[in-house]
Amino acid sequence: MDKHKDCIIIPGRLPQPEICFINALLDDHEGMVVVRTEKPDEGRMEYWVAPDMLGEFMNFVEFVNTKLNIPMEIMDPIPQSTEITNPPA
């Protein structure tokens, strides 16, 4: 979990067919989280959570996993897309 001043970035993974559905549910929770789809073909996600909404987000994850039976994994490491792996010499 990456802590920033304004948000907590939580990497995760969803089944690819469920990405739009979960995004729509999270859109209804205005101010809780911004969702970034890192690699849709792999279901890799980033959840940018407001620090004071972390508990509510974790409750949402539990609800999705237990009541909707959609495997919403969190804390699955994502290679950073902004990382420079081969800097110019």
C-alpha positions as a printed Julia matrix, in Angstrom:
89×3 Matrix{Float64}:
   0.0     0.0     0.0
   1.44    3.33   -1.12
   0.65    6.29    1.18
   0.42    9.78   -0.29
  -0.74   13.03    1.23
  -4.12   12.98   -0.5
  -4.77    9.3    -1.18
  -3.76    5.72   -0.52
  -2.96    3.77   -3.69
  -4.03    0.14   -3.42
  -3.17   -2.19   -6.29
  -5.56   -5.01   -7.06
  -7.01   -7.43   -9.53
 -10.51   -8.19  -10.84
 -11.86  -10.69  -13.34
 -11.76   -8.82  -16.65
 -15.52   -9.18  -17.34
 -16.33   -7.56  -13.95
 -14.23   -4.39  -14.32
 -17.03   -2.18  -15.73
 -19.53   -3.43  -13.15
 -17.24   -2.74  -10.18
 -16.27    0.66  -11.63
 -19.97    1.56  -11.88
 -20.57    0.53   -8.26
 -17.6     2.56   -7.07
 -18.76    5.6    -9.07
 -21.84    5.63   -6.84
 -19.56    6.17   -3.82
 -18.47    9.68   -4.78
 -15.34   10.84   -3.04
 -14.33    7.4    -1.76
 -12.07    6.16   -4.53
 -10.7     6.89   -7.97
 -10.26    3.73  -10.02
  -7.51    3.29  -12.56
  -7.49    0.27  -14.85
  -3.8    -0.5   -15.26
  -4.0    -3.56  -17.53
  -7.59   -4.52  -18.4
  -6.64   -7.77  -20.14
  -5.04   -8.96  -16.87
  -7.65   -7.32  -14.6
  -4.97   -5.19  -12.93
  -6.39   -2.18  -11.13
  -5.33    0.7    -8.91
  -7.68    2.11   -6.31
  -6.79    5.63   -5.18
  -8.64    5.8    -1.87
  -9.25    8.89    0.25
  -7.51    8.21    3.59
 -10.65    8.88    5.63
 -12.62    6.47    3.41
 -10.26    3.49    3.73
 -12.56    1.6     6.11
 -15.55    2.08    3.81
 -13.48    0.88    0.84
 -12.39   -2.24    2.71
 -16.06   -2.92    3.61
 -16.89   -2.58   -0.1
 -14.18   -5.11   -1.01
 -15.53   -7.56    1.58
 -19.09   -7.07    0.25
 -18.0    -7.73   -3.35
 -16.11  -10.87   -2.33
 -18.73  -12.36    0.0
 -22.14  -11.13   -1.2
 -21.54  -10.7    -4.93
 -19.07  -13.62   -5.17
 -16.72  -11.6    -7.37
 -13.06  -12.15   -6.5
 -11.83   -8.61   -5.86
  -8.2    -9.0    -4.85
  -6.29   -6.14   -3.31
  -2.58   -5.67   -2.6
  -1.58   -7.55   -5.78
   1.63   -5.75   -6.82
   1.48   -3.8   -10.08
   4.63   -2.79  -11.95
   4.6     1.0   -12.02
   3.86    2.26  -15.52
   5.8     5.46  -14.8
   8.97    3.59  -13.86
  11.87    4.1   -16.27
  13.47    0.7   -16.78
  15.94    1.61  -19.56
  17.02    5.23  -19.04
  18.9     6.86  -21.94
  22.67    6.7   -21.55
